[in-house]
Amino acid sequence: MSRVAIVGSCITRDVWRLSGRRVTGPAPDLLYIQRTSLPSLFAAPLPGFRPAAAPPGGLKPLPHNALVADLQKTTLASLVAFRPTHVIFDFIDERYDLLSARGTLVTDTWELECSGYRSQPALRAARPIRRLSAACEQLWLESVRELSAFVQATPLAQARLILHSARWATHRRLADGREAPIAQIEILPGHPADVAAHNALLGRYEAAFMALVPNVHRVEAPDFRLADDAHDWGLSPFHYVSGYYAEIWRQLSELGVRGRALA
């Protein structure tokens, strides 16, 4: 049985749920790391941050745990301790801005916005670094170099590294099977996104990742990058039609990924 770590987003996690395989229950052989950014992963813990005893702002435990891990910088230790046989990266969550606060970086996610943590002294004076800015891209490129060195210096060097190449869908499949353009997209409420600019950024990120991190395999399904109105999580440019997940699972299986479906 493979032990798979996902450093990415729901597009990869949903391969375990929506690839058409029989659902058999939770998968302890799967580690899902979400709602973070490579520059944040390699930054220092946020000084003075204190997580709430229970998830605030209506958050569920898993998203809250991911948020706390991003702020406290516990993710890399968890990744190494998991001893994965495969590590799958996708960069769809690399759409959020970064925040510079008290000498470190954190990811400005929806979960952070609704948690109330922005009102803590640790984050009250945080300065945004816009995702599409040259400064953010430079920080990201530096973090890829750090990731490459980190992998080679840890047991992750024994894992098979996989890039799940993805893009924002520009069209959706309607309930009657027709296709239509997706209307305006927001990353956070009130913040519309430039889809073409983000897709171009993903292309640059992936090219840099493949150039700087050795021995990475690539999986992709460009023919199925179509948003699905009937997706379990609702309409989003990252919530694809069912054929997408089946095709990605087929390619992952060829790379030795095995595992049970998620409930």
C-alpha positions in Angstrom: 0.0 0.0 0.0 1.4 3.4 -0.9 1.4 6.3 1.6 0.6 9.5 -0.3 1.1 13.1 0.8 -0.8 15.8 -1.0 0.7 19.3 -0.9 -2.0 21.2 -2.7 -5.7 21.5 -3.0 -9.0 19.8 -3.4 -8.3 19.0 -7.1 -5.9 16.3 -5.9 -7.7 15.2 -2.8 -10.9 14.8 -4.8 -9.2 12.2 -7.0 -9.6 9.9 -3.9 -13.3 10.7 -3.7 -14.5 11.3 -7.2 -12.5 8.9 -9.4 -15.4 6.5 -9.7 -13.9 3.8 -7.3 -15.9 2.2 -4.6 -15.9 4.2 -1.4 -14.5 2.2 1.5 -14.0 4.7 4.3 -11.2 7.0 5.6 -7.7 6.6 4.3 -5.0 6.7 7.0 -2.5 6.2 4.2 -3.2 9.8 2.9 -1.9 13.0 4.3 -3.6 16.1 2.9 -1.8 19.5 3.3 -4.0 22.4 2.1 -4.5 26.1 2.3 -0.8 27.1 2.3 1.8 28.4 0.0 5.4 27.4 -0.5 6.8 30.7 0.8 4.7 30.3 3.9 5.8 26.6 4.4 9.4 27.7 4.6 8.9 30.8 6.8 9.2 31.1 10.5 6.3 30.5 12.9 4.2 33.6 13.5 5.3 35.2 16.8 2.6 35.7 19.4 -0.1 33.7 17.6 -2.5 31.8 19.9 -5.0 29.4 18.3 -8.4 29.1 19.8 -9.3 26.0 21.7 -12.2 25.3 19.4 -12.4 26.3 15.7 -13.7 29.9 15.5 -15.8 31.6 12.8 -17.8 28.5 12.0 -14.7 26.6 10.7 -14.7 22.8 10.7 -11.8 21.1 12.5 -9.8 20.1 9.4 -9.7 23.5 7.7 -8.9 25.1 11.1 -6.1 22.6 11.7 -4.7 23.5 8.2 -4.9 27.2 9.1 -3.1 26.7 12.4 -0.4 24.6 10.7 0.2 27.5 8.2 0.5 30.0 11.1 2.6 27.8 13.4 4.7 26.2 10.6 4.3 22.6 11.6 3.5 21.3 8.2 7.0 20.3 7.1 7.7 18.3 10.2 4.3 16.5 9.7 5.2 15.8 6.1 8.6 14.2 7.0 7.1 12.2 9.9 4.4 10.8 7.6 7.1 9.0 5.6 5.3 9.1 2.3 6.0 6.8 -0.6 4.6 9.5 -3.0 4.3 13.3 -2.6 1.8 15.0 -5.0 2.1 18.7 -5.5 -0.6 20.9 -7.1 -0.5 24.7 -7.1 -4.2 25.6 -7.3 -4.1 27.0 -3.7 -1.3 29.3 -4.8 -3.9 31.8 -5.7 -4.2 33.5 -2.3 -2.1 36.6 -1.4 0.6 36.3 1.2 0.8 38.4 4.4 4.0 39.8 5.8 3.7 39.9 9.6 6.3 40.2 12.3 9.2 39.0 10.1 7.4 36.0 8.6 4.9 35.1 5.9 1.5 33.5 6.1 -1.2 32.6 3.6 -4.2 35.0 3.4 -6.9 32.3 2.9 -10.7 32.5 3.4 -10.2 30.5 6.5 -7.9 33.1 8.0 -10.4 35.9 7.1 -13.4 34.2 8.8 -11.4 32.9 11.8 -11.1 36.3 13.5 -7.3 35.7 13.9 -6.6 38.9 11.8 -7.7 40.9 14.9 -5.0 39.3 17.1 -1.9 41.5 17.7 0.2 39.0 15.8 -1.6 39.8 12.6 -3.2 43.2 13.1 -0.5 45.1 11.2 0.1 42.5 8.5 1.0 43.8 5.1 -0.4 42.1 2.0 1.9 40.8 -0.8 -0.3 40.4 -3.8 -0.2 37.0 -5.5 0.2 38.5 -9.0 3.0 40.8 -7.9 6.7 40.4 -8.9 7.6 40.3 -5.2 5.3 37.4 -4.6 6.6 35.5 -7.6 10.2 36.0 -6.5 9.4 34.7 -3.0 7.8 31.7 -4.6 10.8 30.9 -6.8 13.1 31.2 -3.8 10.9 28.8 -1.9 11.1 26.2 -4.7 14.8 26.2 -4.3 14.4 25.7 -0.6 12.0 22.8 -1.2 14.4 21.1 -3.5 17.2 21.2 -0.9 14.7 20.2 1.8 13.6 17.1 -0.1 17.2 16.0 -0.7 18.2 16.4 2.9 15.2 14.5 4.4 13.6 11.0 4.0 11.4 12.7 1.3 14.3 11.9 -1.0 13.1 8.3 -1.1 9.6 9.3 -2.1 8.3 9.6 -5.7 7.5 13.3 -6.4 4.6 14.1 -8.7 3.4 17.4 -10.1 -0.4 17.4 -10.7 -0.5 20.1 -13.4 -3.8 22.1 -13.4 -5.4 25.3 -14.5 -8.5 27.3 -13.8 -11.4 26.2 -16.0 -12.9 28.9 -18.2 -16.0 26.9 -19.1 -18.6 24.9 -17.2 -20.8 21.9 -17.9 -24.5 22.8 -17.3 -27.1 20.4 -16.0 -28.3 19.7 -19.5 -24.8 18.8 -20.7 -24.2 22.0 -22.6 -21.0 24.1 -22.0 -21.0 27.7 -21.1 -18.4 30.3 -20.0 -17.9 30.8 -16.3 -18.9 34.2 -15.1 -16.7 36.4 -12.9 -14.6 34.5 -10.4 -13.7 35.7 -6.9 -10.8 34.4 -4.8 -12.2 35.9 -1.7 -15.6 37.7 -1.5 -15.3 41.1 -3.2 -12.0 40.3 -4.8 -12.5 39.3 -8.5 -9.7 37.2 -10.1 -8.0 37.6 -13.5 -8.2 34.0 -14.7 -5.8 34.4 -17.6 -3.2 36.0 -15.4 -3.5 33.3 -12.7 -3.3 30.5 -15.3 -0.2 32.1 -16.8 1.3 32.3 -13.3 0.5 28.6 -12.8 2.4 27.9 -16.0 5.5 29.8 -14.7 5.3 28.1 -11.3 5.1 24.6 -12.8 8.0 25.3 -15.2 10.2 26.5 -12.4 9.2 23.6 -10.2 10.1 21.0 -12.9 13.4 22.8 -13.6 14.5 23.2 -9.9 13.2 20.0 -8.2 14.8 16.8 -9.6 13.1 13.6 -10.6 9.5 14.9 -10.7 6.8 13.0 -12.6 3.9 14.9 -14.1 0.2 14.1 -14.4 -2.4 16.2 -16.2 -5.7 15.9 -17.9 -6.2 19.1 -20.0 -9.0 17.6 -22.1 -11.1 17.3 -18.9 -10.5 20.8 -17.4 -14.2 21.7 -17.5 -16.0 22.9 -14.4 -19.1 20.8 -13.4 -22.3 22.5 -12.1 -23.1 19.1 -10.4 -19.8 18.8 -8.5 -20.1 17.7 -4.9 -18.6 21.0 -3.7 -20.5 23.3 -6.1 -19.4 25.3 -9.1 -15.8 26.5 -9.1 -13.1 26.7 -11.8 -11.3 24.0 -9.8 -14.2 21.6 -9.5 -14.0 19.5 -12.6 -16.2 17.0 -14.4 -15.9 13.4 -13.2 -13.8 12.3 -16.1 -11.0 14.5 -14.9 -10.5 12.6 -11.7 -10.7 9.2 -13.4 -8.0 10.2 -15.8 -5.7 11.6 -13.1 -6.2 8.4 -11.0 -5.3 6.3 -14.0 -2.0 8.2 -14.4 -1.3 8.1 -10.6 -1.9 4.3 -10.7 0.8 4.0 -13.3 3.2 5.7 -10.9 2.5 3.2 -8.2 -0.2 5.1 -6.2 -2.5 2.7 -4.5 -5.2 3.5 -1.9 -8.8 3.4 -0.8 -11.4 5.9 -1.7 -12.5 8.5 0.8 -16.0 8.6 2.3 
